[in-house]
Amino acid sequence: DQENAITALKREIKSNRPEDILLEESPAGDSKSNGMIERAIQELEGQIRTLRLNLEDRMKCKIRRDHDSVPWLVRHASLCIRAFFVGDDGKTAWERMRGKKFRKELVEFGEQIYYLKPGYKGRDKWEERWGIGIWAGIRDESAEAIILTELGATRVNRIRRRSSHEERWNTEVFNKVRGSPWEPVPGRGSYKIPINVRIPGERDGVH
């Protein structure tokens, strides 16, 4: 691809590697020369649409393109393909990379769930240990669940599904969540998803 960001990245990699690297580019405007990449893009676009349409059906409303959940939806769509799409060799991309099948239990994207607040397990029995947030996928590195709240994104180890459809799909709560993959907690400018976002009014709570 001759897109500026890609060519700049390739040049930077070449300049920092000891090997003799020959840079290649596809002809401008010729998407057919990148057939495998184009198919991968189409698969991802299709998965994104499927997740979006399912979410809109659950929420009974249209999802804005600028909603904070959209980048997380794109990440989750990619995970779904890597974890569940079986190739000609009988394996998923997840199996090829890690040598084992994907075993993590998932819930629907955008579903409102209970999550165990990080740091509460085994202590603080007087205080409420479970919070409520929106499920937005998992982290590849640790398989922790990514939860969206009004304060931003956090990562947790344990979740519980809510009992009724009305509790699981709440448009008002969903539209208040904040945080993106590149800035999980707005205003902090951090690329790392935190595990200790403080909730106002909680004495020792972590979110």
N, C-alpha and C positions, 0 to 999 in steps of 0.2 A: 504494500500500500504506500502511495506517495503522500499521504497526509503529513503535514508538517510536524506534528507531535511525534508521529511514529518514526519518521526519518531522523529527527533530532535524537530520539531515544537510541536508535540503532547506532548512530555515530558516536554517541557517548559511551555505549557499551564497547564498541570496537576500540575506542581510544584507551579504555581501561583494562583491556584483556591482552595477554601476551601472545595469543595465537594470531596467525595471519587470517583475518576474517574478510571474506568477500561479501559485500552488501548487494542484495538483489532487490529489485522493485517490480511490481506488476505494472503493465501498461496503464497509463492514466485512463480512467473511465471504463476499464474492461473488468467488470466484476466476475466474468466467467473464468478468468485466469486464477481466481481465488476460490475455486469451487467448494473445497472442503470448508473453508472459512465462511463462505456465504451460507452453506447449509447449517453450520453451527449457529450463525446469527439468526437464521430463520427459526431454528428450533428454540432458541432462547426467546425470541420475540413471541412465538406462539405460546410458550410457557408463561410468559409475563401476562399476555392477554387472558389466558385461562385463569390465572390467579386473580387478576383484577376483576374479571367478570364474576367469579365466584364470590369475591369480597363484596362487590356491589349488590349481588343478589342477597347476600346475608344482611348487609346494612340497609338495603332498600333505598339506596341513594347512589349518585355518581361520585366517583373518587376524583378529586381534583389532581391535576398533573403536578402541582406544586405542593401537594400534601407531604408532610415529613415522612410518612410511611413508605412513599414510592421508592426511594433508593433501597430501602430494606427489602421491599418486594422483589426488586430486580436481583438482589443478592440471593434471596431465597429461591427464586426461579432457577438460578444457576445451580444452587445446591441440589434441587430436585432432579435436574438433568444428570448431574454427576453421580448422585446417589442411587438413582433408580432406572436410568436409561441403560438397557443392556445392549452391548455392542455385538459384532459378528463373532467375537471370541467367547461369548457367553458371560462376559464380565462387565461390570459398570466401571466408569472412570474412577470412582471411589476405591473399588477393589484393586485396580491397577496401581493406583498411587500408594495405597496403604496395606495391600496384601490381605485385606479382610472386608467382609460385607458391612454395609451401613446398618447399625443396630439401634440407633437413637430413636426414641419414640417422639413423634411429631404431632402437633395439633394444627388446626387450620390457621393460615396467616390472618392476622387481624383479630383473632379471637381474644376475648377478655378472660383472663385466668387469674388464679391465685398463685403467688410465688413466695417461697421461703426467703425472707430477707437475709442477705449475706451477713454472717457473723452472729445470727441469733440461735443457730442450732446448738442445743445442749445448755443454753443459759437464758437469762432474762425471761423466766417463766411467768412473771407478772405481766409483762408487756405483750402486746399482740405481735406474733412472729410472722404472720402472713400478710402480704400486701396484695393489691390488685393492679394489674397492668395489662398491656396489649402484647400478645406474643408476636414476635417479628422474625423468627428464624433461630438459627444456632450459629455459634462460632466454630469454624472448621478446626481451629487449633485445640480447643478443649471440649467441644460438644456442649458447652454451656448454652442455656436458652438466652436469647436477647429479648429484653422486655422494654417496651416504650411506656413512659409516663409523662405527666405534665412537666416534670423537671428535666426529662431527657431519657437517654437509653442507659440501661444497666444490664449486667449479665448475672445469671443465677444458676444454681445447680438443680433445684427442685421446684416443680410446678404442680398444680392440681387444677383440673378442669372444673368449671362451674356447672351446676346441675341443670339449669333450664336454658332454653334458646334465648329468652329475653335477657338473661344474665350474661350469656356468652357474647351476644352481639348488641353492643350499645353504641349507637352513632354519636351521641353527645360526648361520651368518654373518648371514643376513637378520634374525634376531631380536635381534641385538646392535647394530644400527645405531641412531643417535640423531640428533636435530636436527629442527627444524620450520621451515616457511617464515618464521615470525615470530621464531624464535631458532635459526638454523642450527647454531650451536655452543652447546650447553647451558652456561649459566653466564655467557655473555658479554652476553646481552641485546641482541644486535645484529639489525637487520632486514636487513642486507646480507650476502649469502652470501660468506664469505671465500675466499681462495685460498692462504692460508699457515698452515694448521693444522699445528702441529708434531707429529710422531709420536715418542713416547718411544723412546729408544734410537738414533735416527738422528742422526748428527752434524750435518749441514746440511740434513736432509730437509725438504721441505714437502709437505703433503698436500692 
